[in-house]
Amino acid sequence: MAFDSFSDWIEHLDREGELRRISYPVATELEMTEIADREMKKPGGGQALLFEKPTVNGVISQFPVAINTLGSWKRMAMSMNALRVDNVAAELGGLMKAKPPSSIKEAMKLLGLALDLRHAKPRRVKTGPCKDVIHRFDAPASRTEPWPDAPNWQRPESLNRQPPTLLDLPILRCWPLDGGRFMTLPCVVTRDPDTGDRNLGMYRIQIYDDRTTGVHWQLQKVAARHGRRYYETGKRMPVALFLGGDPMYPFAATAPLPDGLDEFLLAGYLRKKAVDLVQCETNDLEVPANADFVIEGYVDPIEPLRMEGPFGDHTGYYTLPEPYPVFHITAITHRRHAIYPATIVGIPPMEDFYIGAASVKLFLPIFQMNFPEIVDIALPAEGTFHNLVFVSIRKTYPYQACKIMHGLWGMGQMMFTKYIVVVDHDVNVHKTSEVLFHLFADTDPQRDSLFTRGPSDVLDHATNEIGVGSKMGFDATRKLLGEGFKRSWPPLIRMDPEVKAKVDQQSL
């Protein structure tokens, strides 16, 4: 089933015993982060949290705050209406195998076709609950009213309630050295001015005042590419961001889809229902009709960039201030009973580990279609997403591990990976201790290390220059003669299966 609202998702978590309600006032400044961080560090990711009385500068907000709603394997599967994320990946892989592609480009095209065949494309509707309350900053008066055909129980308690500005929303200041309050789970919509292709991404948003923010789209992101084209033409760039709605929206926004493939198509596939889109009030971008909050505006290419940050990031370190575009707010719309979704990032494990790891599981079949020897891929939490990748392969020829390293570094956001460790097919890449054993036992440092250079994550504080750095691969597979290995490879110590079975029976 699809979740028609973020409230539906929260109620579902509550029924399943996956939600902890916090009914006392909690400050959105630092306190909420400390509570959420302790919860996320619990075994298995802890529970989702609903702060019913968040305070902003000491004043209780009208909007509850939900954190860690996707922060476990169980909740990730629940958000996809599945028992396990692996089941969803297997289904998607089955669709893709209908016609094996001959190239990466063809595989991505086939992915779009597979998604489109299973569920209709996003559909345009006239209005929706995301417009229950409309605050246009360029209009003499804002309006607060129920959307058409809403039943009486959905009507607002007060038509005279002042619509919020950015300063009224329960936006978190997460860490002590943060440069201000940041939206941490915004789905940002932009459009290619040349092709008209829509992109849904996730970029942190720093609040400057009631009408302006910084938008942190990094150098290699699709929205940044769209922005460069607007800067070349000198035209204002329409931007919209939304929060809430179906939990598959933020997942789709962070998924490593190729440029030009609509993320709403993936969201529709995963929620098993097409996404209803409604046009914004002050620009022609489209957002989900069932979102909780929509913030509309523009980036002006003739305006100087503004320093954004610092921000305590998923790397476990603060991202230091850098110049980024200014996002000017022209309207805020929201549901009457909206819930503000947020997350926190920092030293892992955090909620984002499960989101990123689920993406890897989901897109593993696509990697395997291009590299059939790949058995499994894992991104350990300690690697803070893509800094460290473990890959297991069925090795059949010399230097096959090196081929996999180069291939992965050339695929989308895998270009940010600093370290790749390739192991044999019988190594469980989801057990870090097992991978490390083979890394240290099965390698010669000089022979089995590969250095190269390429793009790096702009959030990486360790590189000499922003956005470029070195990479290292380790071939921890069994060595073949063609790889310069002239000795006999010894067998791994394993107990006789019959003895193990006998001892198992004796221990019953």
N, C-alpha and C positions, 0 to 999 in steps of 0.2 A: 504494500500500500504506500501511496505517497502521503507525505505530511502536508496538510493544507496550511499550516502555520507553524511558527516556531513554538507557540504554546502547545500545539498538538504533540510536537516532539518532546517537550518537557514533560507533559502529562504521561506520555508513553514511558519515558524513563522512570517516572515516579511509580507507575503501576508495576514496573519490572524490578523495583527495588534498587535502581541505579542512580537515584537522586537523593541528595541531602539538602534539605531546606535550612537556611540560616535566617531566623526570624528577627534577630536583634540588629540594630544599626551597625553597619561596617563601612568605614571610610574607603572611598575609591582611591584615595591617596595612600599608597603603600600597604595598608592593612589588608586589603582584599588580596593583594599579591602574596603576602605571607601565608594567608590561609590556603590559597589555591596551590601554592608551591608545596606546602606540606602534604596536601592531598594527592598531588600528582606524583610525588616521590614514593607513595605507598606501593606495595607489591601489586602489579597488575594495573596500575594507573589510578587506583582509588575510585571515588564516585564523582558524578557530576554534581556541581554546586549551584544552588539558586539563592542568591542574596536578595531577600525580599525587601530589605530596607537599606539600600545603598545610600550613602551620604556624599554630597558634592559640596565641598567647603562647609561641612557641618550641617547641611540641609538635606533632609531625606528626599530622594528623588521619587517621582511618580512611576519610574520604570524600574522593575527588578533587573538584576544582572545575572546571567547564566554563564558559567565557566566550566571547562573540562567536559563538555557534553560528548566529545568524540575521543576522550582520552583513555580508551581501553580497547582491546580487540573485540570484546563483546559489544560495546557501544558502536564501534565502527561497523560491525556486521549488522546490528540492529538498524543503523541509519540507512543501510542498503536493503533492508527487509530480507536478510539472509541469516542463516545459522553461522556461517563462516565467510570471511572475505574471500577465502580460496574458492568457495563455490561460485561466487560472482566472477572471479577471474577465469575459472574453467568454462563458464558459460560464454563469456566474451571470447575466449580462445577458440571455442567451438564454432562461433560465428565467423571468426577470421579464417579458419581453416577451410572454409567453403571453396576458396580459390587462392592457393598459395601465391604470394606476391614474389616478384623477381627482383625487387629493389626496395629500399627504405621508403622512397617516395610512393611507390605503389602500395606498400603496406599501410601507410598513413591514409591514403585515399580509400583503401579497403576498410579501414577502421571507421571512417566517416560513413561509408555505405552500410556497414554492419549496424551501426547505431541507428541510422535513419530507417533501415528496414524493420527494426524491432519496435521502434516508437516514432510517432509523428514528430516532425520538426516543431520547434517552439511556435506557438500561435499567438497572434495579436488579439488582444481584447480591449474594450473601450475603457474600462476602469477596474478597480479592485480595492481590497481592504487597505493596501498600502497608502491609499489616498483618503482614509478616514479623516485625517487632520492635514490641512495644507497651509503651509506658511511660505508665502512668496515674498522675498525681500524686496522685489522690485515693484510690488503692488501696494496701493494705499491701505488695504485691509486684507487680513488673512481670514480664512474660513475654517470652521470645524463642523463637519456634518457627516452623517452616515452615508456610505456609498449607496448607489441606487439599489432598491429592492431589499435593503437590509431589514431583517426582522426587528421587532421592537426591542428584544433583549440585547441587540447589538448597538442600540443608539447610545451616544455618549451621555455621561451623567450631566455634563454642563457644556452648553454650546458656547459659553463665554470664556472658557478656560484659555489662558494665553498660550499659544503654541510655543514650543521650545526653540531656543537657539542652540548653537554648539556648546555654549557655556552651561546650559541646563541639563544636557545629557550626562548620564553616569559614566563618563569616559575615564579610563584608568590612568593614573600616574603610577607606573609599575615599580620602578626602582629608584633609589635615592638620587642618583646622578642624572636621571632622565631630564631632557630639556623641557619637559612639559607633559601634558596629557596626550596619550596616543590611542587612536582606534587601532586595535590589534587584529580584528577579524573582518575588515571591510572587503566586500567584493566590488572591484572597480571596473566599470564599463567604459571602454573607449572604442573608437572606430577608425579604421584605415581610411584616410581621406582620398586615396587613389582607387582602392578596390571596393570600399564600403564594407569590408569584412569586420565583424564585431569581435572584440576580445574581452574576455572576463579574466581578470587577474586579481592578485591580492598584494597590496602594497600598504605599508603602514602609513598612517595619517597623523601628523602632529598638529594639534590645535594651537593656532596663534591667537585668535580672538573669536568673537561671535560669528564672523563671516569669512575668515580666511584660515587656510591650513597649508602645511607642507605635504607634498605627495612624493613618497620615496620609491619612484620606479627606477630600478637600477639600470645601468648602462645597457645590459644585454636583454632586458625584458621587452615584450611586445609593445606595451604601452609607451615605453621610451622611444621605440622606433616610430610609433604613430606620432608622438610628440615632436620628433625631429622633423617630420614632414610638415607639420603645422608651423614650426619655427621657420622653415624654409619659405613657406608661402606668406607668413605674417598674419594668418587668420587665427581668430580665437578658436581654441580647441574645446569642444564640448566634452564634459566629463560627468559621470554619475557614479555614485557608489551606493550600495545598499547593504543592510545587515538583517539577518534573520530570515524567516521563511523556512523552506525545507533544508535540512542539514546537508543535503547533497550540493547545495549552491557553493558554500565555501570549499567543499572537497573538490568540486569541479574547477573552481578558480585556482586551486593550487596544483591540479593535475598536470603532468608534463605533456600536454597535447601539442601537436605541431602548429606553427603559425598558420592561421587561416581556417582551422577546424573549430567550429563553434562549441564552446564549453557548455552552453545550454543544451546542446544535443546529448552530451555525455550525462548531464544532470537528468534529462528526461529519460534516458535509458536506465540509469541507476534507480530512479524513483518510480519507474514503470508507468510514467504518465508525462505527457508533454507539458512543458513549462509555459504557462500563460504569461505573456509579456504585455506591459502597458507603457505607453509613451510618457516620458517625463513632462512636467508642467512647464519648464522653462528652456528645454532643448529637445531635440528629436531623438535622443537615445532611448532605449527601451530597457525596462527593469522588470523583475518578477512582480506580478500583481499581488502576490501573497507575502511580499517582504514585510518586515516589521518597520524598518526605517529606510527612507530614500533621501539622499543628499545630492542635490544637483548643482551644477555650476560650470565653470570654465577655467582654462589656463590661458593666460594672455602672453603670446610669444614676444611682445615688445617689452614686457616687464622683466626687470632683472631677477635672476635667481636669488633665493633667500636661504640662509643657513638653516639646516634641519638637523636635529639631534642635540646632544647625545641621546642614545637609546640603548637600554640593556637588551641585547639581541640573543637570537637562538644559538649564537656561537659561544655563549657563556661569558662574553666580554661586551663592553659598551662599544657601539658604533659611534665614532667621533663625528662632530659636526661637519657636514659637507653641503655645498649649494644644490638646491633642488627647486623645481617649479612651485609656484604658489597657486593653490586651488581656491578660487573665489566662489563662495556659496550664493546661489540665487534662489534656492528653495529647499525647504525641508518638509517632507511628508512622512506620515507614519500611521500605523494602526492605533486605534483607541487604547487597546490593552496590550501595547507592545512590550516585548521583553528585549533587553539589550544584550546581544551575545558578545562575549569577549574571550580572550585567552591571554595567557602570559607566556613569555619565552625567556630562556635563561639557561643555566647549567642543566644539562639533561639528567634524567629523562623528564620530558614535559609532554603535554598533550600533542604537540606537533610531531612527536616521534611516531605516534600511531597513525596520524594523517599521512605522513610521508611514507611510512612502511606499507600502508594500505595501497598507496599509489604504485609502489614497486610491485606488489603482488598482482594488482590489477593489470599492469602493463607488461608483466613478465612474458605472457604469450607473444607480445609484439617483438620483444627482444629475441625470443626463441625463434620466431619466424625469420629473422634476419641472421641470427647466429644459432643454428640448430644444436650446436654442441653445448649450449648453456643449459645447465640443470636447474640452478637456482641463483638468486641474487639477494643479498641482505645489506641494509644500511644500518650498522650498529648505532645505538643511541649515542654512544661516546663520540661518534664521528660527526655529530651535529648535522644531520642530513647527509650531504654529499661529500664531506671531507674524506670519508673512508667507505669503500665499497668492497664487499666480499663476493666473489663469483666462483661457483663450482661448474666444471665442464667435463664432458666425456672426451678425453684427449686421445687423438689418433695419429697425430703427426707432429714433428718437431716445431717448436716456436708457436704452437697454436695459442698458448697463453698470451703471447705478445700480440697476436692478431686480435684477441678479444680486448686487450687493453686499449689498443688504438681504435678499435671499433666503438667501444663504449665512450671514449673521450670525444668521439665525433657525433654523438647522439644527444641533441637537445641539452638539457640541464646537466647531463653527465659530464659536460665540458668543465664543470666546476670541481669535479672530483680531484682531490689532491693525491690520494693513495688508493690503489687498486691491488687487492690480493687475490690471485687466482689459485684455486685448489682443485683437487680431483673430485669426481662425481660422488664419491662415497663419503665426502666430508660434509657435515651439517653446518652450513654457513650461518645458521641462526644461533649457533653455540660459539660465542666468541673465543672461549677457552680452547675449543677444538681447532678452530682456525689458527689461533696463535701457536698451538703445538706444532702444526704442520709448517707454519711460516718459519719457526725457529729450527725445526728438525730437518726440513726438506729443502733448504736453500743454501747456496753458497753466495755470500753477499755480492761479490764482484760479478759472478756469472748470471745470477738470477734477478738482478735489479735493472730496471729500465728508467732512464730519466728523459723527460721531454719538457717542452714549454708550451704555454697556451693561455687562453682566457681563464681568469679566476673570478671568484665571487667578489664583488666590490665590498662585501661585509668582512672579508678576510683581512684581519689587521696585521697578519704576519708577512705579507708580501711586500717587496720593496716599493712597488708601484701599485696604485689602485687598478684593479681589473685585469692584471696580468701576473703570471707567476709560473713556477715550475710544478711538475707532477712526477710521481714516482709509482712504478708498478713492480710487483713482486710475483715471480713465477714460483709458487709453492707446490707445483705438481710433481709427480714422479718424472725423473729425467730420462730422455731417450738418447740413443747413440748419436743421432743427428744433431743433438744439442751440445756436443762436445763432452758428454759424460761417457767415460771409458770403463767404468767399474760395473759390477753387478748391483742392482738395486735390492736391498734386503727386504724381506717380508716384514709386515707390521705384526707385532705380537698380538695374537688373538687366541682365546681359549677354544678348545674343541667343542663344537655345538652339542654333542651328546653329553659331555660332562656338564655343561651349563644346564641342559635340560634335567639331568639327574639331580643336580644340586637344587634346582628350582622346585622339583617334586619333594625333595627332602625338607624344604623350608616351609611347605604348606601346613 
